[in-house]
Amino acid sequence: MKDYDPGEETETSRRKLPHWQQPGCSYFITFRLHDSIPKGKFDEWNEERLRWLRSRKLDSNLPLDQILEQLTPEQKKTYYATFWKGYHSMLDACYGSCPLRDPVNAQIVADALVFFHEERYQLGDFIIMPNHVHVLVTPFQNWPIKDLLHSWKRHTAREINQRMGLFGQLWQHESYDHIVRNEAQLKRIEAYIRNNPKNLRQGEYLYQSRTTL
């Protein structure tokens, strides 16, 4: 795995959340179903997060690790407890229809993730929860994260909707992607993915441990 280099050129983009990309790096990605978090709850969470950052004169466009480097130990604890954990708690509350609770639908997603392993990307650990997915991945050259996500979402939406006789949007358009900074952080993320079912309030999950990135 290539460590993130703050001195190297990094591609940036944003919608409601910042997205940073650097060739050769691994990413922790969370993508969720369109009804996994009620819009009002998400907007309230994000506005509170932006206000909190601005009140401390921090740039919300920076990746999370760079933001945390500028915080005191006490501020870091507050950020994690209020925002990072708050976001994932909303996901683990299992809002929405949760079609990934069905093992067949979860397997459709797992098969899509594995399909281009070692062709378009190196796939790490992943877990498919009732209404969201966590995955570690290292894209190969010429395969941006946004293209991989589009491919995963398009294929799985078509297959799951067809199987369930549904139409319309399955996945939330925007996903959370975070550059893995170093080996130590990779191990922490792998542990989070492995232990995520402990926070699950209801439903099933599909976890797969894979080779280290």
N, C-alpha and C positions, 0 to 999 in steps of 0.2 A: 504494500500500500504506500502511495506517495503522500507524505505529509503536506498539509496546506502551507504554502509559502506566501506570506503577506507582501513580499517584494515582487512577486510575479504578477503579470497581467491577469486580471479577473474580470470576467464578463458579468455585468449586473443588469437586472431588470426588476420590475415590481408591478404588482396589482395592489392588493391590500397588504400583502406580505412581501418582504425583500427576497430576491432570488439571486444567489451568487454561484458562478461556475468557474472552475479552473481545471484545465486539462490534466488528466492523470489522477485526480483526487477521487476518493470514495465519498458517497453521500448517504445520509440517513433521510429517507423519504417517508412521509406519511400522506396517504391519499384516502379520502373518505367519501362515503355515499352522500348524495345531495341532501338527504334529510337527516343526516347524522347529528347535526347540531342546529337547533332552531336559529333562523337568521337573526332574530332579535338578541339572542344570547351571544352569538358570535360577534355581532357588531358592538355590543356593550363591552365584551371582553377586549376587543381590539382597540376601541376608543380609549378605554381605561389604560391599556398598555401604552398607547401613543402619548397620552397625557403624562403618564408617569415618566417616560423617557424624556419628553420635552421639558418637563419641570426640572430635570437634572442636566439639561442642555446636552443631551445625547442624540446622536443621529440614528433615527429608526431604520435607515437604509443599510446600516452596517450589519454584517453577520453577527449572530448571537455571541460568539466567543469574543469578538472585538468589543462589543458592548459590555460584556461581563468584566473584561480586563480593566475597564474604567470605573468599575464600581467598588465600593468598600465591601469587606466581607459581610457586613450586615445587610447592605443593599442587595448583594447577590442572593442571600437567603430569601429576602423579600421578593425578588424577581422570580425565583424558582417557585416559591410557595404560592405566589399570587397569579403568575401568568403561565409559566411553563407547565406546572402541575395543574393549573386551572384549565388549560386547554385540553390536556389529556384526560382530565376528570370528566369533562363534558363528553368526550368521545366514549369513555368507558361507562357512562351512564346509559348507553344503548338507546338513545333517542331514535325515532324513526322506525321504518319497516324492517330493518336488519335482515335483508335477504341472504347475507353471508353467514347467517346462523345455520342455513341449510348446507350440510356437508358437500352436496353436489355442486352448489354455486361456489363454495369456498375452493373446491378443487379446480374449478374452471379458472379462477384467479391464480392459483398456485401453478397450474400448467402453463398459463401465459407468462408468468414470471420466469419460469425455468426454460421456456422454449428457446430463447436466443442466448442463453448462458454460454459463454466462451465463443460466441459469434459476434454479438453486439456489445456485450458487457460481461464482467465477472460478478456473479451474484453471490451475496453473502446471506446472512441469516434473514428470515422474514417470518412474520406472523400475520394471519388473516383473522381479524376479530369480527364480531357480528356486523359492524357498520364502518369499519376502516381497516387499513392495511399499513403495516410498518415494514420497510425493507431496506437493507443495506446493499448498495450496488456501486461498482466502479465502471463507468461507461468507457468503451473503447473510442479511439479517435474517430471523429466525424459522426458520433452518436450523442448529441446533446441530451441532457436530462429531459427537456421538454418533449423531444421526439419520442423517447422511450415511454414516458408517461402517456402521451397521446396514443401510442400503439397499444399499450396495456389496457387503457380505459376503453378505447374504441372496440377492441376485440371482445373484452369481457362484457361490456354493456350489451353488445349485439347478442352474444351467446346466452347471457342470463335473462335478458328481456324476452328473447325468443322462447326459452325454456319455460318461463313463467307467464307467457302471454301478456307481457307488459309493453308499453310504449313510452317514449320520452326519456328525459334525463335520468341516468342512474348515478353517475359520479358528480361530486362537486367539481366545478371547473378548475379552481385553484388548489394546488397541493402545497404541502410544507416540505421544503428541501433544505438540508443543512450539510455543509461541507464538514467531513470528519477531519479534525485538525491533526491528529497524531494517533499512534498505536494505543496509548493509554485511554484516549477518548473512545476509540473503537471498542475496546473491551467494556467500557461502561455502557455503551449503546447496546452491545450484544447482550449484556446482562439485563438491560431494561426490556429488550424485546423478549427475552426468555422468561422474564418474570411478569410481563404485562398481564397475563391471565389472573394473577393474584388480585388485580384491581377490578376485574370483571364482575359486574353486579348480576348479570344474567346472560345466558346464551352460550354458544359453543365457539371454538376457535380452532385454527389449524396452524401449527408451528413447525418450522423446518430449520434445523441447524445445518449450516453449510460450511465449506472450507473457508478459512480465514482469508480476508481480502489482502 
